[in-house]
């Protein structure tokens, strides 16, 4: 997997941001066609994760969900924006 240049993350943005920057810069520097495959494993729905999701919804003016959690898109949008540069 490492030989295929998979981007492994820790799921903590402050730890992952610089790694994402380095890997995206590497992909752009080699000037080869790029396919990005994402495995969005997500988080289990528990009372704690549902409460955090509801707090996130309240803070951002979103509706609260009953059976799913709000997706976190920070890393995805960062990668898309960086590749567009």
PDB file of N, CA, C and O in Angstrom:
ATOM      1  N   UNK A   1       0.820  -1.192   0.000  1.00  0.00           N
ATOM      2  CA  UNK A   1       0.000   0.000   0.000  1.00  0.00           C
ATOM      3  C   UNK A   1       0.865   1.258   0.000  1.00  0.00           C
ATOM      4  O   UNK A   1       0.556   2.233  -0.684  1.00  0.00           O
ATOM      5  N   UNK A   2       1.942   1.227   0.766  1.00  0.00           N
ATOM      6  CA  UNK A   2       2.805   2.401   0.804  1.00  0.00           C
ATOM      7  C   UNK A   2       3.496   2.596  -0.537  1.00  0.00           C
ATOM      8  O   UNK A   2       3.719   3.731  -0.958  1.00  0.00           O
ATOM      9  N   UNK A   3       3.840   1.497  -1.215  1.00  0.00           N
ATOM     10  CA  UNK A   3       4.473   1.603  -2.530  1.00  0.00           C
ATOM     11  C   UNK A   3       3.512   2.208  -3.552  1.00  0.00           C
ATOM     12  O   UNK A   3       3.948   2.820  -4.527  1.00  0.00           O
ATOM     13  N   UNK A   4       2.218   2.042  -3.335  1.00  0.00           N
ATOM     14  CA  UNK A   4       1.213   2.607  -4.230  1.00  0.00           C
ATOM     15  C   UNK A   4       0.856   4.037  -3.842  1.00  0.00           C
ATOM     16  O   UNK A   4      -0.041   4.630  -4.440  1.00  0.00           O
ATOM     17  N   UNK A   5       1.542   4.598  -2.855  1.00  0.00           N
ATOM     18  CA  UNK A   5       1.365   5.982  -2.398  1.00  0.00           C
ATOM     19  C   UNK A   5      -0.028   6.239  -1.824  1.00  0.00           C
ATOM     20  O   UNK A   5      -0.624   7.288  -2.070  1.00  0.00           O
ATOM     21  N   UNK A   6      -0.541   5.276  -1.059  1.00  0.00           N
ATOM     22  CA  UNK A   6      -1.787   5.507  -0.334  1.00  0.00           C
ATOM     23  C   UNK A   6      -1.556   6.622   0.678  1.00  0.00           C
ATOM     24  O   UNK A   6      -0.462   6.752   1.227  1.00  0.00           O
ATOM     25  N   UNK A   7      -2.575   7.416   0.920  1.00  0.00           N
ATOM     26  CA  UNK A   7      -2.484   8.474   1.925  1.00  0.00           C
ATOM     27  C   UNK A   7      -3.202   7.979   3.180  1.00  0.00           C
ATOM     28  O   UNK A   7      -4.431   7.977   3.243  1.00  0.00           O
ATOM     29  N   UNK A   8      -2.429   7.565   4.162  1.00  0.00           N
ATOM     30  CA  UNK A   8      -3.010   7.115   5.422  1.00  0.00           C
ATOM     31  C   UNK A   8      -3.190   8.320   6.337  1.00  0.00           C
ATOM     32  O   UNK A   8      -2.339   9.209   6.375  1.00  0.00           O
ATOM     33  N   UNK A   9      -4.289   8.348   7.067  1.00  0.00           N
ATOM     34  CA  UNK A   9      -4.586   9.501   7.917  1.00  0.00           C
ATOM     35  C   UNK A   9      -4.832   9.052   9.356  1.00  0.00           C
ATOM     36  O   UNK A   9      -5.055   7.873   9.630  1.00  0.00           O
ATOM     37  N   UNK A  10      -4.786  10.028  10.266  1.00  0.00           N
ATOM     38  CA  UNK A  10      -5.038   9.784  11.687  1.00  0.00           C
ATOM     39  C   UNK A  10      -6.435  10.244  12.100  1.00  0.00           C
ATOM     40  O   UNK A  10      -6.862  10.002  13.229  1.00  0.00           O
ATOM     41  N   UNK A  11      -7.145  10.906  11.185  1.00  0.00           N
ATOM     42  CA  UNK A  11      -8.480  11.447  11.428  1.00  0.00           C
ATOM     43  C   UNK A  11      -8.465  12.598  12.428  1.00  0.00           C
ATOM     44  O   UNK A  11      -9.455  12.845  13.117  1.00  0.00           O
ATOM     45  N   UNK A  12      -7.348  13.291  12.504  1.00  0.00           N
ATOM     46  CA  UNK A  12      -7.233  14.530  13.278  1.00  0.00           C
ATOM     47  C   UNK A  12      -6.626  15.548  12.337  1.00  0.00           C
ATOM     48  O   UNK A  12      -5.472  15.414  11.930  1.00  0.00           O
ATOM     49  N   UNK A  13      -7.400  16.567  11.987  1.00  0.00           N
ATOM     50  CA  UNK A  13      -6.999  17.497  10.935  1.00  0.00           C
ATOM     51  C   UNK A  13      -5.654  18.153  11.212  1.00  0.00           C
ATOM     52  O   UNK A  13      -4.851  18.320  10.294  1.00  0.00           O
ATOM     53  N   UNK A  14      -5.397  18.526  12.458  1.00  0.00           N
ATOM     54  CA  UNK A  14      -4.127  19.193  12.762  1.00  0.00           C
ATOM     55  C   UNK A  14      -2.939  18.274  12.487  1.00  0.00           C
ATOM     56  O   UNK A  14      -1.849  18.755  12.175  1.00  0.00           O
ATOM     57  N   UNK A  15      -3.131  16.967  12.597  1.00  0.00           N
ATOM     58  CA  UNK A  15      -2.062  16.010  12.293  1.00  0.00           C
ATOM     59  C   UNK A  15      -2.005  15.673  10.808  1.00  0.00           C
ATOM     60  O   UNK A  15      -0.925  15.422  10.274  1.00  0.00           O
ATOM     61  N   UNK A  16      -3.146  15.663  10.138  1.00  0.00           N
ATOM     62  CA  UNK A  16      -3.222  15.186   8.758  1.00  0.00           C
ATOM     63  C   UNK A  16      -2.964  16.258   7.704  1.00  0.00           C
ATOM     64  O   UNK A  16      -2.562  15.930   6.588  1.00  0.00           O
ATOM     65  N   UNK A  17      -3.182  17.519   8.026  1.00  0.00           N
ATOM     66  CA  UNK A  17      -3.107  18.573   7.006  1.00  0.00           C
ATOM     67  C   UNK A  17      -1.751  18.619   6.319  1.00  0.00           C
ATOM     68  O   UNK A  17      -1.693  18.647   5.090  1.00  0.00           O
ATOM     69  N   UNK A  18      -0.670  18.628   7.071  1.00  0.00           N
ATOM     70  CA  UNK A  18       0.656  18.725   6.442  1.00  0.00           C
ATOM     71  C   UNK A  18       0.964  17.479   5.624  1.00  0.00           C
ATOM     72  O   UNK A  18       1.618  17.567   4.584  1.00  0.00           O
ATOM     73  N   UNK A  19       0.500  16.319   6.080  1.00  0.00           N
ATOM     74  CA  UNK A  19       0.700  15.085   5.313  1.00  0.00           C
ATOM     75  C   UNK A  19      -0.061  15.154   3.988  1.00  0.00           C
ATOM     76  O   UNK A  19       0.472  14.780   2.944  1.00  0.00           O
ATOM     77  N   UNK A  20      -1.304  15.631   4.032  1.00  0.00           N
ATOM     78  CA  UNK A  20      -2.075  15.826   2.800  1.00  0.00           C
ATOM     79  C   UNK A  20      -1.351  16.780   1.855  1.00  0.00           C
ATOM     80  O   UNK A  20      -1.240  16.504   0.661  1.00  0.00           O
ATOM     81  N   UNK A  21      -0.861  17.895   2.379  1.00  0.00           N
ATOM     82  CA  UNK A  21      -0.146  18.872   1.549  1.00  0.00           C
ATOM     83  C   UNK A  21       1.051  18.229   0.862  1.00  0.00           C
ATOM     84  O   UNK A  21       1.251  18.401  -0.340  1.00  0.00           O
ATOM     85  N   UNK A  22       1.841  17.490   1.627  1.00  0.00           N
ATOM     86  CA  UNK A  22       3.030  16.845   1.060  1.00  0.00           C
ATOM     87  C   UNK A  22       2.660  15.834  -0.022  1.00  0.00           C
ATOM     88  O   UNK A  22       3.284  15.799  -1.083  1.00  0.00           O
ATOM     89  N   UNK A  23       1.655  15.023   0.243  1.00  0.00           N
ATOM     90  CA  UNK A  23       1.276  13.986  -0.729  1.00  0.00           C
ATOM     91  C   UNK A  23       0.657  14.592  -1.987  1.00  0.00           C
ATOM     92  O   UNK A  23       0.967  14.149  -3.093  1.00  0.00           O
ATOM     93  N   UNK A  24      -0.203  15.585  -1.845  1.00  0.00           N
ATOM     94  CA  UNK A  24      -0.810  16.223  -3.015  1.00  0.00           C
ATOM     95  C   UNK A  24       0.265  16.932  -3.833  1.00  0.00           C
ATOM     96  O   UNK A  24       0.246  16.872  -5.062  1.00  0.00           O
ATOM     97  N   UNK A  25       1.201  17.602  -3.163  1.00  0.00           N
ATOM     98  CA  UNK A  25       2.316  18.234  -3.880  1.00  0.00           C
ATOM     99  C   UNK A  25       3.127  17.189  -4.640  1.00  0.00           C
ATOM    100  O   UNK A  25       3.533  17.425  -5.779  1.00  0.00           O
ATOM    101  N   UNK A  26       3.362  16.046  -4.020  1.00  0.00           N
ATOM    102  CA  UNK A  26       4.095  14.963  -4.683  1.00  0.00           C
ATOM    103  C   UNK A  26       3.353  14.509  -5.939  1.00  0.00           C
ATOM    104  O   UNK A  26       3.954  14.378  -7.005  1.00  0.00           O
ATOM    105  N   UNK A  27       2.047  14.269  -5.812  1.00  0.00           N
ATOM    106  CA  UNK A  27       1.267  13.822  -6.966  1.00  0.00           C
ATOM    107  C   UNK A  27       1.301  14.853  -8.091  1.00  0.00           C
ATOM    108  O   UNK A  27       1.385  14.489  -9.264  1.00  0.00           O
ATOM    109  N   UNK A  28       1.238  16.123  -7.743  1.00  0.00           N
ATOM    110  CA  UNK A  28       1.273  17.183  -8.759  1.00  0.00           C
ATOM    111  C   UNK A  28       2.660  17.300  -9.393  1.00  0.00           C
ATOM    112  O   UNK A  28       2.771  17.575 -10.588  1.00  0.00           O
ATOM    113  N   UNK A  29       3.710  17.095  -8.608  1.00  0.00           N
ATOM    114  CA  UNK A  29       5.078  17.216  -9.119  1.00  0.00           C
ATOM    115  C   UNK A  29       5.440  16.127 -10.123  1.00  0.00           C
ATOM    116  O   UNK A  29       6.230  16.372 -11.035  1.00  0.00           O
ATOM    117  N   UNK A  30       4.877  14.926  -9.972  1.00  0.00           N
ATOM    118  CA  UNK A  30       5.254  13.851 -10.896  1.00  0.00           C
ATOM    119  C   UNK A  30       4.544  13.966 -12.244  1.00  0.00           C
ATOM    120  O   UNK A  30       4.906  13.272 -13.194  1.00  0.00           O
ATOM    121  N   UNK A  31       3.555  14.821 -12.333  1.00  0.00           N
ATOM    122  CA  UNK A  31       2.882  15.140 -13.603  1.00  0.00           C
ATOM    123  C   UNK A  31       2.366  13.900 -14.344  1.00  0.00           C
ATOM    124  O   UNK A  31       2.486  13.809 -15.566  1.00  0.00           O
ATOM    125  N   UNK A  32       1.817  12.985 -13.631  1.00  0.00           N
ATOM    126  CA  UNK A  32       1.186  11.802 -14.214  1.00  0.00           C
ATOM    127  C   UNK A  32      -0.309  11.887 -13.934  1.00  0.00           C
ATOM    128  O   UNK A  32      -0.720  12.515 -12.958  1.00  0.00           O
ATOM    129  N   UNK A  33      -1.131  11.261 -14.780  1.00  0.00           N
ATOM    130  CA  UNK A  33      -2.571  11.257 -14.505  1.00  0.00           C
ATOM    131  C   UNK A  33      -2.837  10.688 -13.104  1.00  0.00           C
ATOM    132  O   UNK A  33      -2.161   9.764 -12.654  1.00  0.00           O
ATOM    133  N   UNK A  34      -3.818  11.253 -12.444  1.00  0.00           N
ATOM    134  CA  UNK A  34      -4.095  10.899 -11.052  1.00  0.00           C
ATOM    135  C   UNK A  34      -5.524  10.408 -10.909  1.00  0.00           C
ATOM    136  O   UNK A  34      -6.461  11.024 -11.416  1.00  0.00           O
ATOM    137  N   UNK A  35      -5.679   9.304 -10.221  1.00  0.00           N
ATOM    138  CA  UNK A  35      -6.995   8.844  -9.807  1.00  0.00           C
ATOM    139  C   UNK A  35      -6.980   8.781  -8.291  1.00  0.00           C
ATOM    140  O   UNK A  35      -6.100   8.159  -7.696  1.00  0.00           O
ATOM    141  N   UNK A  36      -7.939   9.413  -7.680  1.00  0.00           N
ATOM    142  CA  UNK A  36      -8.005   9.452  -6.225  1.00  0.00           C
ATOM    143  C   UNK A  36      -9.163   8.574  -5.770  1.00  0.00           C
ATOM    144  O   UNK A  36     -10.318   8.837  -6.103  1.00  0.00           O
ATOM    145  N   UNK A  37      -8.853   7.547  -5.019  1.00  0.00           N
ATOM    146  CA  UNK A  37      -9.856   6.621  -4.498  1.00  0.00           C
ATOM    147  C   UNK A  37      -9.982   6.856  -3.002  1.00  0.00           C
ATOM    148  O   UNK A  37      -8.990   6.825  -2.274  1.00  0.00           O
ATOM    149  N   UNK A  38     -11.195   7.089  -2.550  1.00  0.00           N
ATOM    150  CA  UNK A  38     -11.434   7.414  -1.141  1.00  0.00           C
ATOM    151  C   UNK A  38     -12.222   6.278  -0.487  1.00  0.00           C
ATOM    152  O   UNK A  38     -13.213   5.798  -1.038  1.00  0.00           O
ATOM    153  N   UNK A  39     -11.773   5.865   0.677  1.00  0.00           N
ATOM    154  CA  UNK A  39     -12.478   4.868   1.471  1.00  0.00           C
ATOM    155  C   UNK A  39     -13.063   5.567   2.699  1.00  0.00           C
ATOM    156  O   UNK A  39     -12.413   5.620   3.743  1.00  0.00           O
ATOM    157  N   UNK A  40     -14.283   6.106   2.590  1.00  0.00           N
ATOM    158  CA  UNK A  40     -14.871   6.856   3.715  1.00  0.00           C
ATOM    159  C   UNK A  40     -15.487   5.910   4.740  1.00  0.00           C
ATOM    160  O   UNK A  40     -16.679   5.609   4.681  1.00  0.00           O
ATOM    161  N   UNK A  41     -14.680   5.451   5.666  1.00  0.00           N
ATOM    162  CA  UNK A  41     -15.149   4.461   6.627  1.00  0.00           C
ATOM    163  C   UNK A  41     -16.113   5.027   7.652  1.00  0.00           C
ATOM    164  O   UNK A  41     -16.993   4.316   8.138  1.00  0.00           O
ATOM    165  N   UNK A  42     -15.958   6.285   7.982  1.00  0.00           N
ATOM    166  CA  UNK A  42     -16.929   6.919   8.860  1.00  0.00           C
ATOM    167  C   UNK A  42     -16.794   6.550  10.319  1.00  0.00           C
ATOM    168  O   UNK A  42     -15.779   6.006  10.753  1.00  0.00           O
ATOM    169  N   UNK A  43     -17.837   6.856  11.066  1.00  0.00           N
ATOM    170  CA  UNK A  43     -17.876   6.667  12.511  1.00  0.00           C
ATOM    171  C   UNK A  43     -19.146   5.910  12.865  1.00  0.00           C
ATOM    172  O   UNK A  43     -20.196   6.137  12.263  1.00  0.00           O
ATOM    173  N   UNK A  44     -19.056   5.014  13.837  1.00  0.00           N
ATOM    174  CA  UNK A  44     -20.240   4.289  14.289  1.00  0.00           C
ATOM    175  C   UNK A  44     -21.229   5.253  14.936  1.00  0.00           C
ATOM    176  O   UNK A  44     -20.837   6.234  15.567  1.00  0.00           O
ATOM    177  N   UNK A  45     -22.513   4.960  14.771  1.00  0.00           N
ATOM    178  CA  UNK A  45     -23.570   5.768  15.384  1.00  0.00           C
ATOM    179  C   UNK A  45     -23.751   5.317  16.835  1.00  0.00           C
ATOM    180  O   UNK A  45     -24.285   4.240  17.098  1.00  0.00           O
ATOM    181  N   UNK A  46     -23.307   6.142  17.756  1.00  0.00           N
ATOM    182  CA  UNK A  46     -23.462   5.889  19.188  1.00  0.00           C
ATOM    183  C   UNK A  46     -24.113   7.124  19.810  1.00  0.00           C
ATOM    184  O   UNK A  46     -24.285   8.143  19.142  1.00  0.00           O
ATOM    185  N   UNK A  47     -24.470   7.030  21.075  1.00  0.00           N
ATOM    186  CA  UNK A  47     -25.050   8.204  21.747  1.00  0.00           C
ATOM    187  C   UNK A  47     -24.067   9.369  21.735  1.00  0.00           C
ATOM    188  O   UNK A  47     -24.457  10.514  21.510  1.00  0.00           O
ATOM    189  N   UNK A  48     -22.801   9.075  21.978  1.00  0.00           N
ATOM    190  CA  UNK A  48     -21.775  10.118  22.012  1.00  0.00           C
ATOM    191  C   UNK A  48     -21.568  10.749  20.628  1.00  0.00           C
ATOM    192  O   UNK A  48     -21.520  11.972  20.503  1.00  0.00           O
ATOM    193  N   UNK A  49     -21.445   9.908  19.588  1.00  0.00           N
ATOM    194  CA  UNK A  49     -21.221  10.458  18.244  1.00  0.00           C
ATOM    195  C   UNK A  49     -22.456  11.206  17.745  1.00  0.00           C
ATOM    196  O   UNK A  49     -22.331  12.194  17.020  1.00  0.00           O
ATOM    197  N   UNK A  50     -23.651  10.742  18.129  1.00  0.00           N
ATOM    198  CA  UNK A  50     -24.881  11.447  17.741  1.00  0.00           C
ATOM    199  C   UNK A  50     -24.948  12.812  18.423  1.00  0.00           C
ATOM    200  O   UNK A  50     -25.360  13.793  17.804  1.00  0.00           O
ATOM    201  N   UNK A  51     -24.546  12.882  19.687  1.00  0.00           N
ATOM    202  CA  UNK A  51     -24.536  14.164  20.404  1.00  0.00           C
ATOM    203  C   UNK A  51     -23.541  15.129  19.759  1.00  0.00           C
ATOM    204  O   UNK A  51     -23.841  16.313  19.603  1.00  0.00           O
ATOM    205  N   UNK A  52     -22.363  14.632  19.385  1.00  0.00           N
ATOM    206  CA  UNK A  52     -21.373  15.489  18.715  1.00  0.00           C
ATOM    207  C   UNK A  52     -21.895  15.962  17.365  1.00  0.00           C
ATOM    208  O   UNK A  52     -21.674  17.110  16.978  1.00  0.00           O
ATOM    209  N   UNK A  53     -22.591  15.075  16.644  1.00  0.00           N
ATOM    210  CA  UNK A  53     -23.160  15.447  15.353  1.00  0.00           C
ATOM    211  C   UNK A  53     -24.243  16.507  15.528  1.00  0.00           C
ATOM    212  O   UNK A  53     -24.326  17.450  14.742  1.00  0.00           O
ATOM    213  N   UNK A  54     -25.066  16.354  16.550  1.00  0.00           N
ATOM    214  CA  UNK A  54     -26.117  17.345  16.817  1.00  0.00           C
ATOM    215  C   UNK A  54     -25.524  18.692  17.226  1.00  0.00           C
ATOM    216  O   UNK A  54     -26.040  19.739  16.836  1.00  0.00           O
ATOM    217  N   UNK A  55     -24.448  18.672  18.007  1.00  0.00           N
ATOM    218  CA  UNK A  55     -23.761  19.919  18.370  1.00  0.00           C
ATOM    219  C   UNK A  55     -23.215  20.608  17.126  1.00  0.00           C
ATOM    220  O   UNK A  55     -23.330  21.824  16.976  1.00  0.00           O
ATOM    221  N   UNK A  56     -22.621  19.819  16.237  1.00  0.00           N
ATOM    222  CA  UNK A  56     -22.095  20.347  14.974  1.00  0.00           C
ATOM    223  C   UNK A  56     -23.221  20.967  14.150  1.00  0.00           C
ATOM    224  O   UNK A  56     -23.057  22.048  13.584  1.00  0.00           O
ATOM    225  N   UNK A  57     -24.371  20.280  14.083  1.00  0.00           N
ATOM    226  CA  UNK A  57     -25.518  20.780  13.325  1.00  0.00           C
ATOM    227  C   UNK A  57     -26.014  22.103  13.904  1.00  0.00           C
ATOM    228  O   UNK A  57     -26.273  23.050  13.161  1.00  0.00           O
ATOM    229  N   UNK A  58     -26.145  22.169  15.220  1.00  0.00           N
ATOM    230  CA  UNK A  58     -26.600  23.405  15.864  1.00  0.00           C
ATOM    231  C   UNK A  58     -25.658  24.562  15.583  1.00  0.00           C
ATOM    232  O   UNK A  58     -26.093  25.665  15.250  1.00  0.00           O
ATOM    233  N   UNK A  59     -24.364  24.303  15.722  1.00  0.00           N
ATOM    234  CA  UNK A  59     -23.359  25.350  15.538  1.00  0.00           C
ATOM    235  C   UNK A  59     -23.331  25.863  14.103  1.00  0.00           C
ATOM    236  O   UNK A  59     -22.997  27.025  13.867  1.00  0.00           O
ATOM    237  N   UNK A  60     -23.679  25.005  13.137  1.00  0.00           N
ATOM    238  CA  UNK A  60     -23.601  25.376  11.725  1.00  0.00           C
ATOM    239  C   UNK A  60     -24.957  25.604  11.074  1.00  0.00           C
ATOM    240  O   UNK A  60     -25.045  25.732   9.853  1.00  0.00           O
ATOM    241  N   UNK A  61     -26.014  25.655  11.878  1.00  0.00           N
ATOM    242  CA  UNK A  61     -27.343  25.943  11.351  1.00  0.00           C
ATOM    243  C   UNK A  61     -27.896  24.849  10.453  1.00  0.00           C
ATOM    244  O   UNK A  61     -28.605  25.132   9.487  1.00  0.00           O
ATOM    245  N   UNK A  62     -27.577  23.607  10.767  1.00  0.00           N
ATOM    246  CA  UNK A  62     -28.048  22.474   9.975  1.00  0.00           C
ATOM    247  C   UNK A  62     -29.118  21.717  10.748  1.00  0.00           C
ATOM    248  O   UNK A  62     -29.231  21.845  11.967  1.00  0.00           O
ATOM    249  N   UNK A  63     -29.901  20.926  10.019  1.00  0.00           N
ATOM    250  CA  UNK A  63     -30.905  20.119  10.698  1.00  0.00           C
ATOM    251  C   UNK A  63     -30.228  18.959  11.422  1.00  0.00           C
ATOM    252  O   UNK A  63     -29.150  18.513  11.028  1.00  0.00           O
ATOM    253  N   UNK A  64     -30.861  18.481  12.470  1.00  0.00           N
ATOM    254  CA  UNK A  64     -30.345  17.318  13.192  1.00  0.00           C
ATOM    255  C   UNK A  64     -30.875  16.066  12.509  1.00  0.00           C
ATOM    256  O   UNK A  64     -32.042  15.997  12.122  1.00  0.00           O
ATOM    257  N   UNK A  65     -29.996  15.079  12.370  1.00  0.00           N
ATOM    258  CA  UNK A  65     -30.392  13.815  11.751  1.00  0.00           C
ATOM    259  C   UNK A  65     -30.770  12.804  12.829  1.00  0.00           C
ATOM    260  O   UNK A  65     -30.282  12.857  13.958  1.00  0.00           O
ATOM    261  N   UNK A  66     -31.644  11.892  12.452  1.00  0.00           N
ATOM    262  CA  UNK A  66     -32.113  10.874  13.390  1.00  0.00           C
ATOM    263  C   UNK A  66     -31.253   9.605  13.344  1.00  0.00           C
ATOM    264  O   UNK A  66     -30.884   9.064  14.386  1.00  0.00           O
ATOM    265  N   UNK A  67     -30.936   9.133  12.131  1.00  0.00           N
ATOM    266  CA  UNK A  67     -30.300   7.821  11.999  1.00  0.00           C
ATOM    267  C   UNK A  67     -28.906   7.853  11.378  1.00  0.00           C
ATOM    268  O   UNK A  67     -28.295   6.800  11.199  1.00  0.00           O
ATOM    269  N   UNK A  68     -28.397   9.021  11.051  1.00  0.00           N
ATOM    270  CA  UNK A  68     -27.056   9.151  10.477  1.00  0.00           C
ATOM    271  C   UNK A  68     -26.351  10.339  11.118  1.00  0.00           C
ATOM    272  O   UNK A  68     -26.972  11.152  11.804  1.00  0.00           O
ATOM    273  N   UNK A  69     -25.046  10.425  10.883  1.00  0.00           N
ATOM    274  CA  UNK A  69     -24.248  11.534  11.399  1.00  0.00           C
ATOM    275  C   UNK A  69     -23.949  12.510  10.277  1.00  0.00           C
ATOM    276  O   UNK A  69     -23.945  12.140   9.103  1.00  0.00           O
ATOM    277  N   UNK A  70     -23.701  13.741  10.638  1.00  0.00           N
ATOM    278  CA  UNK A  70     -23.299  14.724   9.633  1.00  0.00           C
ATOM    279  C   UNK A  70     -21.908  14.373   9.118  1.00  0.00           C
ATOM    280  O   UNK A  70     -21.009  14.087   9.908  1.00  0.00           O
ATOM    281  N   UNK A  71     -21.726  14.391   7.805  1.00  0.00           N
ATOM    282  CA  UNK A  71     -20.397  14.081   7.271  1.00  0.00           C
ATOM    283  C   UNK A  71     -19.417  15.206   7.563  1.00  0.00           C
ATOM    284  O   UNK A  71     -19.791  16.379   7.598  1.00  0.00           O
ATOM    285  N   UNK A  72     -18.180  14.842   7.770  1.00  0.00           N
ATOM    286  CA  UNK A  72     -17.107  15.817   7.952  1.00  0.00           C
ATOM    287  C   UNK A  72     -16.335  15.863   6.641  1.00  0.00           C
ATOM    288  O   UNK A  72     -15.817  14.845   6.183  1.00  0.00           O
ATOM    289  N   UNK A  73     -16.262  17.020   6.053  1.00  0.00           N
ATOM    290  CA  UNK A  73     -15.723  17.133   4.693  1.00  0.00           C
ATOM    291  C   UNK A  73     -14.436  17.939   4.602  1.00  0.00           C
ATOM    292  O   UNK A  73     -13.999  18.268   3.500  1.00  0.00           O
ATOM    293  N   UNK A  74     -13.825  18.264   5.724  1.00  0.00           N
ATOM    294  CA  UNK A  74     -12.638  19.124   5.717  1.00  0.00           C
ATOM    295  C   UNK A  74     -11.532  18.568   4.832  1.00  0.00           C
ATOM    296  O   UNK A  74     -11.016  19.278   3.968  1.00  0.00           O
ATOM    297  N   UNK A  75     -11.165  17.315   5.036  1.00  0.00           N
ATOM    298  CA  UNK A  75     -10.083  16.713   4.252  1.00  0.00           C
ATOM    299  C   UNK A  75     -10.421  16.612   2.781  1.00  0.00           C
ATOM    300  O   UNK A  75      -9.583  16.903   1.928  1.00  0.00           O
ATOM    301  N   UNK A  76     -11.638  16.204   2.476  1.00  0.00           N
ATOM    302  CA  UNK A  76     -12.050  16.063   1.078  1.00  0.00           C
ATOM    303  C   UNK A  76     -12.001  17.397   0.349  1.00  0.00           C
ATOM    304  O   UNK A  76     -11.446  17.487  -0.746  1.00  0.00           O
ATOM    305  N   UNK A  77     -12.580  18.435   0.949  1.00  0.00           N
ATOM    306  CA  UNK A  77     -12.581  19.736   0.275  1.00  0.00           C
ATOM    307  C   UNK A  77     -11.169  20.298   0.159  1.00  0.00           C
ATOM    308  O   UNK A  77     -10.847  20.971  -0.821  1.00  0.00           O
ATOM    309  N   UNK A  78     -10.327  20.026   1.153  1.00  0.00           N
ATOM    310  CA  UNK A  78      -8.936  20.463   1.073  1.00  0.00           C
ATOM    311  C   UNK A  78      -8.241  19.822  -0.126  1.00  0.00           C
ATOM    312  O   UNK A  78      -7.567  20.511  -0.892  1.00  0.00           O
ATOM    313  N   UNK A  79      -8.401  18.516  -0.294  1.00  0.00           N
ATOM    314  CA  UNK A  79      -7.756  17.804  -1.404  1.00  0.00           C
ATOM    315  C   UNK A  79      -8.274  18.315  -2.742  1.00  0.00           C
ATOM    316  O   UNK A  79      -7.480  18.570  -3.649  1.00  0.00           O
ATOM    317  N   UNK A  80      -9.577  18.470  -2.884  1.00  0.00           N
ATOM    318  CA  UNK A  80     -10.149  18.954  -4.146  1.00  0.00           C
ATOM    319  C   UNK A  80      -9.629  20.352  -4.468  1.00  0.00           C
ATOM    320  O   UNK A  80      -9.211  20.615  -5.596  1.00  0.00           O
ATOM    321  N   UNK A  81      -9.654  21.244  -3.489  1.00  0.00           N
ATOM    322  CA  UNK A  81      -9.153  22.609  -3.721  1.00  0.00           C
ATOM    323  C   UNK A  81      -7.674  22.610  -4.073  1.00  0.00           C
ATOM    324  O   UNK A  81      -7.243  23.355  -4.953  1.00  0.00           O
ATOM    325  N   UNK A  82      -6.904  21.788  -3.396  1.00  0.00           N
ATOM    326  CA  UNK A  82      -5.450  21.743  -3.648  1.00  0.00           C
ATOM    327  C   UNK A  82      -5.157  21.205  -5.047  1.00  0.00           C
ATOM    328  O   UNK A  82      -4.245  21.692  -5.715  1.00  0.00           O
ATOM    329  N   UNK A  83      -5.913  20.215  -5.492  1.00  0.00           N
ATOM    330  CA  UNK A  83      -5.701  19.659  -6.834  1.00  0.00           C
ATOM    331  C   UNK A  83      -6.115  20.644  -7.923  1.00  0.00           C
ATOM    332  O   UNK A  83      -5.589  20.592  -9.035  1.00  0.00           O
ATOM    333  N   UNK A  84      -7.040  21.528  -7.619  1.00  0.00           N
ATOM    334  CA  UNK A  84      -7.474  22.523  -8.607  1.00  0.00           C
ATOM    335  C   UNK A  84      -6.439  23.620  -8.824  1.00  0.00           C
ATOM    336  O   UNK A  84      -6.473  24.299  -9.850  1.00  0.00           O
ATOM    337  N   UNK A  85      -5.518  23.808  -7.878  1.00  0.00           N
ATOM    338  CA  UNK A  85      -4.518  24.888  -7.987  1.00  0.00           C
ATOM    339  C   UNK A  85      -3.560  24.656  -9.140  1.00  0.00           C
ATOM    340  O   UNK A  85      -2.662  25.466  -9.370  1.00  0.00           O
TER     341      UNK A  85
END
